[in-house]
Structures are given as structure tokens and as C-alpha cells.
Amino acid sequence: PARPSCGPPAMKVLLLACTALASGLQSAIPTQPLPLATRRLVAVPRGVDVALPSRHARASAGRSSPCCMALAAADDAGQQLDLGALGRYFFAVLMQLIALTFAFGVLDSAGYASPLGPLPAPAAGGVFLAISLRSRVFSSLDDSAPEERVTATAAEDEALEAALRPDGGGGKPMKKTALRAECEARGLSVDRTMPAEMLQARLRLYFESRARQAAAAAAAITPSWAPSEDSLSLARAAAIAPLHALASCLVYSSSTGRLNEGHFNDPVLLWLALHLCLEDTLRTAQAAEGRVGAAVPGSALVCLSALYAAKQYSDVAPAAGALLALAATWNAVAAAAATDTWRLNN
């Protein structure tokens, strides 16, 4: 049978032109996903409304479109959850809590074995104050800041960057032992089996990472009302830690009627110990490891643990619960500042 006509000659010409244009665009699309670095370099003219497909639509229909595949890959990379770090933090909190429990048990055993009996309340208050200030001593995580692990000076960094350039900075190529020493001076984990090329690549990545971090820190926006880190640390040492110690002293004194006389290893006191463990782990993740994304959920978890500890304290001694709730305001301010900072920068 004869094939039906598709319209006048002008319509046929238009259909042929559209087919040729579609074929040319299809051949111009790359067959590999676009690099993530180019996905922010798309310029949209003014007055043009662009509606990007949703992430679910890109994931379902992106198999046939390399551009959608690149966008979906970028979304997955930007929202990837580090399960290994979460497991390490959970294990660190658990081990720190066990260490604090063991230290409390040692104090109880020493007090019961002594002819003088358990420690008096003022001495116990000193113990609680020291633990509130230096609870991170019991943590297995390295809480030192990255700059504290670097022994190289700025001049040495500049000279090393020049030596690592492709032209070698005009000098002789560095030997493997010298490269390994430079890596160790900057806190990079290396071993003797690494070749010189790998050591050079690790040093270049170190300098690139420092440049990106400096640029990100310069571009970061902080709320105008948020207190500085120094003021938060000062408030914690001058007000929060004494409130923790005073509230814990009240619970320690009330343990005579509930448990043995002057009992450190009290389940109620361990709720504050858990709060301190979570706080130390969050501080390590933010300051030492630079995990800024953990600030919002981590601060909320720390604040909730402080409020729950205050509730447990209040059931034993209402005055202790009120003091611990007052100390929890510091955690609430820190959580609000972290949330507002995330909102301004995202």
C-alpha cells in the first residue's frame, strides 16, 4: 500500500531539518559523564527559565542521558555518608565512656578500702570539675588541630611548593628520603615503601587542599550574633564546668540514700559522662578533622544529651537538674549557631 503523505513540501523540509539537528546534537553529547568540576560553569542567559529534572527523575531516566548521569553522580558524591567515620566515632564514644566508668569504679574502690571512707563532697567536686574540663583525656581520638601536627614553617612550604613544580623550581629533583621527611613534617601518613612519585603527589594534594580550605574559610559566612570560639571556650571553662561540678556534687551527696555512701559510679552521673563523651567526639570531628557537615546533627545530639542528663539529675535532686539545665543553654547556643551557619552557607 502507498505510504500516506506527511504534508506539503515545506513540512517535509522542516522534518528533515529537525532530524539532522537532532542527529548532530546526539553526536555532540559526550559518551562519558561530565567532570564534576564543570557542573558549576553553566551560564544561563537572563530571562530564560530553566527547570532541571528532579534527582529521582535523573536517577531513573539518566541511563540514556550522559548529562543526567553526571548530575546524578554529583548529587550522590555531594551527599555521601562516611559510614567508616561514624563507626569510628561510635567506638570512640563507647571506649571513652567505659574508661570513665572504670575511673569512677577505681575511686569508689579506693574510698571504700580507705579507713577515712569515701571522698567528701568538696573533694568530689574537684574530681567532677577536672573531668568536666579534661574529659577528652579519656578519648581515643586525636583532638589536636591540623596546624598543631605541622612542624614546617611558611617559608619552608613556599620553597617546597616551588621544588614540586613541573620545572623543579630550577633545582635538583628531591630524593625519596627528603620527600618522606617533608611529608612527616606536615603530618601526612607515609611509609618507606612509597615511591617518590607517590610522595610528590601526596604533597601536591596537601598544598591544594590547604589552598581550598583557606579559600573556603575566607568565603564562609558566620551569623553576626554567634559568639566566637574563644568566648565559647571561656564560657565553658568559667561557667559550664563549675555548674557541672556543682550539680554532680549534689547527686553524689544524694547517693547515700540510694546507693552506697559517696558513690562515683552512679548511673545518674554516667549520663553526664555520656554527654561529655559526645561533646569531645564532636569537637574532634569539627576542629581536628574538619568535618563541618557534622556540626548541625552533632550539636543537636550533644544538646539533647545534656537535656536528658538534666532530666535524670532532676529526678534525684531537683536543684542539680536545674543547674545542669542552665549549663545546657551553652549547648543550645552552640547548636543554634551551627544551624544558622549551615543555613547561611547552603
Secondary structure as UniProt FT lines:
FT   HELIX           9..28
FT   HELIX           36..38
FT   TURN            39..40
FT   TURN            46..47
FT   HELIX           55..61
FT   HELIX           62..64
FT   HELIX           66..78
FT   HELIX           83..113
FT   TURN            115..116
FT   HELIX           121..133
FT   HELIX           135..138
FT   HELIX           146..149
FT   HELIX           154..163
FT   TURN            166..167
FT   HELIX           168..170
FT   HELIX           176..185
FT   TURN            186..187
FT   TURN            192..193
FT   HELIX           196..219
FT   TURN            224..225
FT   HELIX           229..235
FT   HELIX           236..240
FT   HELIX           241..258
FT   TURN            261..262
FT   HELIX           267..283
FT   HELIX           284..288
FT   HELIX           292..294
FT   HELIX           295..316
FT   HELIX           318..345
//
